Amino acid sequence: MKFEDLVALRDEADYRAALTAIRPYFQNEPEVGSSGADVFDRLALLIDRYEAAHWDFSSRQVPS
């Protein structure tokens, strides 16, 4: 997944590709202000937007 391709997650396949692409950034955190950090931020925003549009997290209850 190239940075220029990160415009929108159109379907489940795009979503899964974004999850796969972001995973290495959690294991090797990019330096703030680097191009890697830019890609991480863009992926995180796209994933968040996709999840917000497709799942209702507000109805989940925290286990007691």
GUKOL-144805 format. One record per residue (C-alpha): residue number from 1; residue in one letter; y, z negated, x. Coordinates in steps of 0.05 Angstrom, whole numbers. Layout:
BEGIN
     i   aa       py       pz       px
   NUM    A        Y        Z        X
...
***
This chain:
BEGIN
     i   aa       py       pz       px
     1    M        0        0        0
     2    K       65       23       32
     3    F      131      -13       22
     4    E      163       49       -8
     5    D      107       51      -60
     6    L      123      -19      -85
     7    V      162       -1     -148
     8    A      121      -28     -206
     9    L       51      -50     -222
    10    R       31       -3     -277
    11    D      -40      -26     -291
    12    E      -96      -73     -271
    13    A     -114      -30     -211
    14    D      -43      -35     -183
    15    Y      -44     -110     -196
    16    R     -109     -119     -159
    17    A      -84      -76     -101
    18    A      -21     -119      -97
    19    L      -63     -183      -95
    20    T     -105     -153      -39
    21    A      -43     -131       -1
    22    I       -8     -199       -6
    23    R      -69     -241       15
    24    P      -59     -232       91
    25    Y       12     -257       86
    26    F      -13     -325       65
    27    Q      -58     -328      126
    28    N       -5     -304      174
    29    E       64     -320      147
    30    P      117     -267      166
    31    E      181     -287      201
    32    V      240     -297      154
    33    G      283     -234      153
    34    S      228     -189      181
    35    S      202     -127      147
    36    G      137     -165      134
    37    A      176     -218       97
    38    D      210     -163       56
    39    V      142     -134       36
    40    F      116     -204       19
    41    D      176     -218      -25
    42    R      171     -152      -61
    43    L       96     -160      -73
    44    A      106     -232      -98
    45    L      160     -209     -147
    46    L      118     -151     -173
    47    I       57     -195     -182
    48    D       98     -248     -218
    49    R      129     -196     -264
    50    Y       61     -165     -280
    51    E       30     -233     -295
    52    A       89     -254     -339
    53    A       82     -189     -379
    54    H        7     -193     -388
    55    W      -12     -267     -393
    56    D       16     -326     -430
    57    F       16     -384     -381
    58    S       58     -428     -426
    59    S       -1     -445     -471
    60    R      -43     -474     -415
    61    Q      -48     -548     -413
    62    V      -52     -589     -350
    63    P     -117     -628     -348
    64    S     -108     -703     -353
***
